[in-house]
Amino acid sequence: MIRVHRVPFSTNVERVALAAGHKGLAIDWVDHPDEDRSAIVELSGQRLVPIAEFGTEVVRGSMRIVERIEAERPEPPLLSPAGPERAAALVAMDWFDRVWKGPPNALDGPEPPDADALRSRSRRWTGWLAALLGESDYFGGDALGIVDVCVFPFLKYAVLDPEPGDEQAFHAILADLLRADLHPALDAWAYRVDSHPRA
């Protein structure tokens, strides 16, 4: 069994929970208070979650953990084993983490001088994602895939409110950004993915 360290309401942790739920894989969750991540730092050398222990190996980064889960338990698949579909999924995931998440992260704190430009950029990029989804049930086609796992914990705030007790400003920022425009297909997708099990 994989041991995964988490803090409450983490978007990145939900990626692992969704991937493991898809695989029917049990996770040994280790909970840490958000305000005290000293044990996480001791284990991994940094504060971010999730942190996974695969035996004696420590793996940092939510999508690295998801890809490791995919490699160890390939069925049912989240990622094509080779070819253009796999490459397209990996590009989409990297773009989402390195580019799309930039504006909401930059807005999480004192309002920056370019706040309006950041909001405009976020709306434009979210429109691109809605266009990429098109009329498909999932970003990879007819079944849940790794891109859905990557983006859902963030894009879900287009239609799903933060959970009771979740006071993270970042999630409220996501809700404000994602609800600035209408994206019916993206909304339907969010409800569809939300119906999938979590570990």
C-alpha positions as CSV (number, residue, x, y, z in Angstrom):
1,M,0.0,0.0,0.0
2,I,1.2,3.5,-0.8
3,R,1.5,6.0,2.0
4,V,0.6,9.6,1.1
5,H,1.0,12.6,3.4
6,R,-1.6,15.4,3.0
7,V,-3.0,18.5,4.6
8,P,-6.8,19.4,4.5
9,F,-8.4,20.7,1.4
10,S,-5.3,20.4,-0.9
11,T,-6.1,20.6,-4.6
12,N,-2.9,18.7,-5.4
13,V,-3.8,15.9,-2.9
14,E,-7.1,15.5,-4.6
15,R,-5.3,14.6,-7.8
16,V,-3.8,11.5,-6.1
17,A,-7.1,10.6,-4.4
18,L,-8.9,10.8,-7.8
19,A,-6.2,8.7,-9.6
20,A,-6.1,6.1,-6.9
21,G,-9.9,5.9,-6.7
22,H,-10.0,5.3,-10.5
23,K,-7.5,2.4,-10.1
24,G,-9.3,1.0,-7.0
25,L,-6.1,1.5,-5.1
26,A,-6.2,2.0,-1.3
27,I,-4.0,4.8,0.1
28,D,-2.6,4.9,3.6
29,W,-3.3,8.6,4.2
30,V,-1.2,10.4,6.8
31,D,-2.8,13.7,7.9
32,H,-0.9,16.8,8.9
33,P,-2.3,20.1,10.1
34,D,-1.8,22.8,7.5
35,E,-0.2,25.1,10.1
36,D,2.5,22.5,11.1
37,R,4.3,20.9,8.2
38,S,7.4,20.1,10.1
39,A,7.1,16.4,9.6
40,I,6.6,16.9,5.8
41,V,9.7,19.0,5.7
42,E,11.7,16.4,7.6
43,L,10.5,13.7,5.2
44,S,10.9,15.5,1.9
45,G,13.0,18.6,2.5
46,Q,10.2,21.0,1.5
47,R,6.6,22.0,2.6
48,L,4.5,21.0,-0.3
49,V,2.0,18.1,-0.4
50,P,1.3,15.4,-1.4
51,I,4.4,13.4,-0.5
52,A,4.2,9.7,-1.2
53,E,6.2,6.8,0.2
54,F,6.5,3.9,-2.2
55,G,8.3,1.5,0.1
56,T,11.5,3.3,1.1
57,E,11.3,5.7,-1.9
58,V,9.9,9.2,-1.3
59,V,8.2,10.9,-4.3
60,R,7.2,14.6,-4.3
61,G,4.8,16.3,-6.6
62,S,1.2,15.3,-7.2
63,M,1.5,14.5,-10.9
64,R,4.8,12.6,-10.4
65,I,2.9,10.5,-7.9
66,V,0.0,10.0,-10.3
67,E,2.4,8.9,-13.0
68,R,4.1,6.5,-10.6
69,I,0.7,5.0,-9.7
70,E,-0.1,4.7,-13.5
71,A,3.2,2.9,-14.0
72,E,2.7,0.5,-11.2
73,R,-1.0,-0.2,-11.8
74,P,-1.7,0.5,-15.5
75,E,-5.3,-0.8,-15.5
76,P,-7.7,0.9,-15.9
77,P,-5.4,3.3,-17.8
78,L,-5.2,7.0,-17.3
79,L,-2.5,7.6,-19.9
80,S,-1.8,6.1,-23.3
81,P,1.5,4.1,-23.0
82,A,3.0,5.7,-26.1
83,G,2.4,7.9,-29.2
84,P,0.9,11.3,-29.9
85,E,-2.0,10.9,-27.4
86,R,0.5,10.4,-24.5
87,A,2.6,13.3,-25.7
88,A,-0.4,15.6,-26.0
89,A,-1.5,14.7,-22.4
90,L,1.9,15.4,-21.0
91,V,2.1,18.7,-22.8
92,A,-1.4,19.7,-21.5
93,M,-0.5,18.8,-17.9
94,D,2.8,20.7,-18.0
95,W,1.1,23.8,-19.5
96,F,-1.6,23.7,-16.9
97,D,0.8,23.6,-14.0
98,R,3.4,26.0,-15.4
99,V,1.1,28.5,-17.2
100,W,-2.7,28.2,-16.3
101,K,-2.1,28.2,-12.6
102,G,0.1,31.3,-12.8
103,P,-2.7,34.0,-12.5
104,P,-4.6,32.4,-9.5
105,N,-1.4,31.9,-7.7
106,A,-0.3,35.4,-8.3
107,L,-3.6,36.7,-7.1
108,D,-3.4,34.8,-3.8
109,G,-2.1,37.5,-1.6
110,P,-1.9,41.3,-1.8
111,E,-3.4,42.4,-5.1
112,P,-0.6,42.8,-7.6
113,P,-0.4,45.9,-9.9
114,D,-1.3,43.7,-13.0
115,A,-4.3,42.0,-11.3
116,D,-6.7,43.0,-14.2
117,A,-4.3,41.5,-16.8
118,L,-4.0,38.3,-14.7
119,R,-7.7,38.0,-14.5
120,S,-8.1,38.6,-18.3
121,R,-5.4,36.0,-19.0
122,S,-7.0,33.4,-16.7
123,R,-10.4,33.9,-18.5
124,R,-8.8,33.5,-21.9
125,W,-6.9,30.4,-21.0
126,T,-10.0,28.8,-19.3
127,G,-11.8,29.5,-22.6
128,W,-9.1,27.6,-24.4
129,L,-9.5,24.6,-22.0
130,A,-13.3,24.7,-22.7
131,A,-12.6,24.6,-26.4
132,L,-10.1,21.8,-26.0
133,L,-12.7,19.7,-24.2
134,G,-15.3,20.5,-26.9
135,E,-18.2,18.0,-26.8
136,S,-16.1,15.2,-25.3
137,D,-17.0,13.7,-22.0
138,Y,-13.4,13.9,-20.8
139,F,-10.3,15.7,-22.0
140,G,-8.9,12.4,-23.3
141,G,-12.1,11.3,-25.0
142,D,-14.7,8.9,-23.6
143,A,-13.0,7.9,-20.3
144,L,-11.4,9.6,-17.4
145,G,-7.8,10.3,-18.2
146,I,-4.7,11.8,-16.6
147,V,-5.5,15.4,-17.9
148,D,-8.8,15.2,-16.1
149,V,-7.1,14.2,-12.9
150,C,-4.6,17.0,-13.3
151,V,-7.0,19.8,-13.9
152,F,-10.2,18.8,-12.1
153,P,-9.2,19.8,-8.5
154,F,-8.8,23.4,-9.8
155,L,-11.4,23.7,-12.5
156,K,-14.1,22.2,-10.3
157,Y,-14.6,25.5,-8.6
158,A,-16.4,26.7,-11.8
159,V,-19.5,24.9,-10.3
160,L,-18.6,23.4,-7.0
161,D,-18.3,25.5,-3.9
162,P,-15.4,25.0,-1.4
163,E,-16.1,22.4,1.2
164,P,-17.4,23.4,4.6
165,G,-14.5,24.5,6.7
166,D,-12.3,25.3,3.6
167,E,-11.2,28.9,4.1
168,Q,-8.3,28.8,1.7
169,A,-8.3,32.1,-0.2
170,F,-6.9,30.3,-3.3
171,H,-10.0,28.3,-3.7
172,A,-12.2,31.4,-3.5
173,I,-10.0,33.0,-6.1
174,L,-10.4,30.0,-8.4
175,A,-14.2,30.2,-8.0
176,D,-14.3,33.9,-8.9
177,L,-12.0,33.5,-11.9
178,L,-13.8,30.4,-13.3
179,R,-17.3,31.9,-12.8
180,A,-16.6,35.1,-14.7
181,D,-17.7,33.4,-18.0
182,L,-20.1,30.7,-19.0
183,H,-18.7,27.4,-20.0
184,P,-21.6,24.9,-20.0
185,A,-19.6,22.0,-21.3
186,L,-16.8,22.5,-18.8
187,D,-19.4,22.7,-16.0
188,A,-21.0,19.4,-17.1
189,W,-17.5,17.9,-17.2
190,A,-16.8,19.0,-13.7
191,Y,-20.0,17.4,-12.3
192,R,-19.1,14.2,-14.4
193,V,-15.6,14.0,-12.9
194,D,-16.8,14.8,-9.4
195,S,-19.0,11.6,-9.6
196,H,-15.8,9.4,-9.8
197,P,-14.6,7.7,-6.6
198,R,-11.6,9.0,-4.5
199,A,-9.3,6.9,-2.5
